[in-house]
């Protein structure tokens, strides 16, 4: 008989947030697959649990998945945990879950702490519909394209960000989305937990040296793409050009987009800027 793969949510800060069911599963399984064995060992010591640990992080997940699947086929039960929160959600585990399903191995989620849900519930921004994005791409162009793809959504958007990238990311969001209402949730469930409410411009003025892990909750779009395009069409060509340039697009791509927005030929826009020189 094959074993069971348990996806066990662990605390995102406060260790008291571990569920009774999670403790029982961790006590009962044969192995624990952990994103960082050192981090997980601290939690297990706190719970007085001793189990064999298998390292399973993003860079080695494909290799370790084969090993874990073999053990599951042998009838061993395995709990997958990330450093904090729920496995698979912006954390390792997706490849392992796919492999388990393909091999007809039972996958059982053990729910618990989740940073995005905790942040959303206290954000003061609509929780009726939301889109979880997680971490934005590192590449400037990819980041801009990702944000542009989300621009039209009228549902709440949720991002994760590290402290040293927060200001840069907020500036990108401001550039693409304009001055929307947001909530920053910092160090959730920890001693220095904090919620910062307001509009992006105001928050950017107040934050100088962000510390801790952040969840960014962004209000959905209340304007249509047509309204934004209309504003660009009514602006000067220089302003239109600057809008796309600030988003990181190349001159060639900008000329194409301006021509499309204004329903004119690319050559006409190109000649305009050539004649300015």
C-alpha positions as CSV (number, residue, x, y, z in Angstrom):
1,X,0.0,0.0,0.0
2,X,1.3,3.4,-1.0
3,X,2.0,6.1,1.6
4,X,0.4,9.5,1.8
5,X,1.9,12.9,1.0
6,X,0.8,15.5,3.6
7,X,1.1,19.2,2.8
8,X,1.5,20.7,6.2
9,X,1.1,24.4,6.9
10,X,3.5,25.8,9.5
11,X,3.5,29.1,11.5
12,X,4.4,32.2,9.6
13,X,5.9,33.7,12.7
14,X,4.1,32.9,16.0
15,X,4.8,29.2,16.8
16,X,1.5,29.0,18.6
17,X,-0.3,29.1,15.3
18,X,0.6,25.5,14.6
19,X,-2.6,23.5,14.4
20,X,-3.3,20.4,16.5
21,X,-3.9,18.4,13.3
22,X,-0.5,19.5,12.0
23,X,1.2,18.4,15.2
24,X,-0.4,15.0,15.0
25,X,0.6,14.5,11.3
26,X,4.2,15.6,12.0
27,X,4.3,13.1,14.9
28,X,2.9,10.3,12.8
29,X,4.7,10.5,9.4
30,X,7.9,8.6,8.6
31,X,9.7,11.5,7.0
32,X,9.5,15.3,6.8
33,X,10.5,17.0,3.6
34,X,11.6,20.5,4.4
35,X,12.5,23.6,2.5
36,X,15.2,24.3,5.0
37,X,16.0,21.5,7.4
38,X,17.6,23.8,9.9
39,X,14.6,26.0,10.1
40,X,12.2,23.1,10.4
41,X,14.4,21.5,13.1
42,X,13.8,24.5,15.3
43,X,10.0,24.0,14.9
44,X,10.3,20.3,15.6
45,X,12.4,20.9,18.7
46,X,9.8,23.3,19.9
47,X,7.1,20.6,19.4
48,X,9.3,17.9,20.9
49,X,9.1,15.9,17.6
50,X,12.0,13.9,16.2
51,X,11.8,12.7,12.6
52,X,14.2,12.1,9.7
53,X,14.4,15.2,7.6
54,X,14.9,15.4,3.8
55,X,15.9,18.6,2.2
56,X,13.5,19.7,-0.6
57,X,14.0,23.3,-1.8
58,X,13.4,25.0,-5.1
59,X,16.7,24.2,-6.7
60,X,16.7,20.5,-5.9
61,X,13.0,19.8,-5.9
62,X,13.0,17.9,-9.2
63,X,15.8,15.5,-8.0
64,X,14.4,15.1,-4.5
65,X,10.9,14.5,-5.9
66,X,12.0,11.2,-7.4
67,X,13.5,10.1,-4.0
68,X,10.3,11.1,-2.1
69,X,8.0,9.4,-4.6
70,X,10.0,6.2,-4.3
71,X,9.6,6.3,-0.5
72,X,5.9,7.0,-0.9
73,X,5.5,4.0,-3.2
74,X,7.2,1.9,-0.5
75,X,4.4,2.8,1.8
76,X,6.1,5.6,3.8
77,X,4.1,8.6,4.8
78,X,5.7,12.0,4.2
79,X,4.9,15.5,5.4
80,X,6.0,18.4,3.2
81,X,6.7,21.7,5.0
82,X,8.1,25.0,3.9
83,X,9.9,27.5,6.1
84,X,6.7,29.3,6.9
85,X,3.1,29.1,5.8
86,X,1.6,26.7,3.3
87,X,3.8,24.6,0.9
88,X,3.4,25.2,-2.8
89,X,2.2,28.8,-2.3
90,X,5.2,30.8,-3.4
91,X,7.2,28.0,-1.9
92,X,8.6,24.6,-3.1
93,X,6.2,21.6,-3.5
94,X,4.5,22.0,-6.8
95,X,6.7,19.5,-8.7
96,X,6.3,17.0,-5.9
97,X,2.5,17.3,-5.8
98,X,2.4,16.9,-9.6
99,X,4.5,13.8,-9.4
100,X,2.5,12.3,-6.6
101,X,-0.8,12.8,-8.5
102,X,0.7,11.2,-11.6
103,X,1.7,8.2,-9.5
104,X,-1.7,7.9,-8.0
105,X,-0.4,8.8,-4.5
106,X,-2.9,10.4,-2.2
107,X,-2.2,14.1,-1.4
108,X,-3.7,15.5,1.8
109,X,-3.6,19.2,2.6
110,X,-3.2,20.2,6.3
111,X,-4.3,23.8,6.3
112,X,-3.1,26.5,8.7
113,X,-1.3,29.9,8.7
114,X,-1.2,31.7,5.3
115,X,0.3,35.2,5.0
116,X,-1.8,36.3,2.1
117,X,-5.1,35.5,3.8
118,X,-4.0,37.0,7.1
119,X,-3.0,40.2,5.4
120,X,-6.1,40.4,3.2
121,X,-8.6,40.0,6.1
122,X,-7.1,43.0,8.0
123,X,-6.3,45.1,4.9
124,X,-9.5,47.0,4.7
125,X,-9.5,46.4,1.0
126,X,-12.2,44.2,-0.7
127,X,-11.8,40.5,-0.1
128,X,-14.8,39.6,-2.2
129,X,-12.5,38.7,-5.2
130,X,-8.8,38.7,-5.2
131,X,-5.8,37.6,-7.3
132,X,-2.7,36.3,-5.6
133,X,0.4,37.2,-7.6
134,X,3.2,36.4,-5.1
135,X,6.7,37.7,-6.0
136,X,7.1,39.8,-9.1
137,X,9.8,38.9,-11.7
138,X,13.2,40.3,-11.0
139,X,13.8,41.3,-14.6
140,X,12.7,44.9,-15.1
141,X,10.9,44.3,-18.4
142,X,9.2,41.1,-17.2
143,X,8.1,42.9,-14.0
144,X,6.6,45.7,-16.1
145,X,4.8,43.3,-18.4
146,X,3.5,41.3,-15.5
147,X,2.0,44.5,-13.9
148,X,0.6,45.6,-17.2
149,X,-1.2,42.3,-17.6
150,X,-2.8,42.9,-14.2
151,X,-3.7,46.5,-14.8
152,X,-7.3,45.9,-16.0
153,X,-8.3,43.6,-13.1
154,X,-11.0,45.1,-10.9
155,X,-10.3,42.6,-8.1
156,X,-7.8,43.0,-5.2
157,X,-4.2,42.1,-6.0
158,X,-1.8,40.5,-3.5
159,X,2.0,40.5,-3.8
160,X,4.8,39.3,-1.6
161,X,8.0,41.3,-1.3
162,X,11.3,41.3,0.6
163,X,12.2,44.5,2.6
164,X,15.2,45.4,0.4
165,X,13.0,45.4,-2.8
166,X,9.9,47.0,-1.3
167,X,10.4,50.6,-2.3
168,X,11.5,49.6,-5.8
169,X,8.4,47.4,-6.2
170,X,6.1,50.1,-4.9
171,X,7.5,52.6,-7.4
172,X,6.9,50.1,-10.2
173,X,3.3,49.5,-9.0
174,X,2.8,53.3,-8.8
175,X,4.2,53.8,-12.3
176,X,1.9,51.2,-13.9
177,X,-1.3,51.4,-11.7
178,X,-1.1,55.1,-10.7
179,X,-1.8,56.2,-7.1
180,X,-4.0,53.3,-5.9
181,X,-5.1,52.5,-2.4
182,X,-2.9,49.8,-0.8
183,X,-2.2,48.1,2.5
184,X,1.2,46.9,3.6
185,X,1.3,44.0,6.1
186,X,4.7,43.6,7.8
187,X,6.0,40.8,10.0
188,X,2.7,39.0,10.3
189,X,2.0,37.3,13.6
190,X,5.4,38.4,14.9
191,X,6.3,40.8,17.7
192,X,6.6,43.7,15.3
193,X,3.5,43.0,13.2
194,X,2.3,46.2,11.5
195,X,-0.3,47.3,9.0
196,X,0.2,50.4,6.9
197,X,-2.8,51.8,5.2
198,X,-3.1,54.5,2.6
199,X,-2.3,55.5,-1.0
200,X,0.9,54.6,-2.7
201,X,2.2,58.2,-2.9
202,X,1.6,58.8,0.8
203,X,3.2,55.5,1.9
204,X,6.3,56.1,-0.3
205,X,6.8,59.4,1.5
206,X,6.7,57.8,4.9
207,X,8.8,54.6,4.4
208,X,12.5,55.0,4.4
209,X,14.1,51.9,5.7
210,X,11.6,49.0,5.4
211,X,12.3,45.9,7.6
212,X,10.7,42.5,7.6
213,X,8.8,40.5,5.1
214,X,5.9,42.3,3.4
215,X,2.5,41.5,1.9
216,X,1.3,44.2,-0.4
217,X,-2.5,44.4,-0.9
218,X,-3.5,46.6,-3.9
219,X,-7.0,47.8,-4.6
220,X,-8.4,46.7,-8.0
221,X,-8.6,48.9,-11.0
222,X,-11.5,51.3,-11.0
223,X,-10.7,52.7,-14.4
224,X,-10.9,50.9,-17.8
225,X,-8.1,50.6,-20.3
226,X,-10.1,52.8,-22.6
227,X,-10.0,55.7,-20.2
228,X,-6.2,55.3,-19.7
229,X,-5.7,55.2,-23.5
230,X,-7.9,58.2,-24.0
231,X,-5.7,60.2,-21.5
232,X,-2.6,59.2,-23.4
233,X,-4.1,60.2,-26.8
234,X,-5.0,63.6,-25.3
235,X,-1.5,64.1,-24.0
236,X,1.4,65.2,-26.1
237,X,3.5,62.7,-28.0
238,X,6.4,63.5,-25.7
239,X,4.2,62.7,-22.6
240,X,2.9,59.6,-24.4
241,X,6.5,58.5,-25.1
242,X,7.6,59.2,-21.5
243,X,4.7,57.1,-20.1
244,X,5.9,53.9,-21.8
245,X,9.6,54.8,-21.4
246,X,9.1,54.9,-17.6
247,X,7.7,51.4,-17.8
248,X,10.9,50.2,-19.2
249,X,10.0,49.6,-22.9
250,X,12.5,50.1,-25.7
251,X,12.2,53.0,-28.2
252,X,11.1,50.6,-30.9
253,X,8.3,49.1,-28.8
254,X,7.2,52.5,-27.6
255,X,6.7,53.7,-31.2
256,X,4.7,50.7,-32.0
257,X,2.4,51.2,-28.9
258,X,2.0,54.9,-29.5
259,X,1.0,54.2,-33.1
260,X,-1.5,51.5,-32.0
261,X,-3.0,53.8,-29.3
262,X,-3.4,56.7,-31.8
263,X,-4.4,54.5,-34.7
264,X,-1.6,55.9,-37.0
265,X,1.3,54.4,-38.8
266,X,4.6,53.6,-37.0
267,X,6.4,55.6,-39.6
268,X,4.4,58.7,-38.8
269,X,5.4,58.5,-35.1
270,X,9.0,57.6,-35.9
271,X,9.3,60.6,-38.3
272,X,7.9,62.9,-35.6
273,X,10.6,62.1,-33.2
274,X,13.3,62.1,-35.9
275,X,12.3,65.7,-36.8
276,X,12.6,66.8,-33.2
277,X,16.3,66.2,-33.2
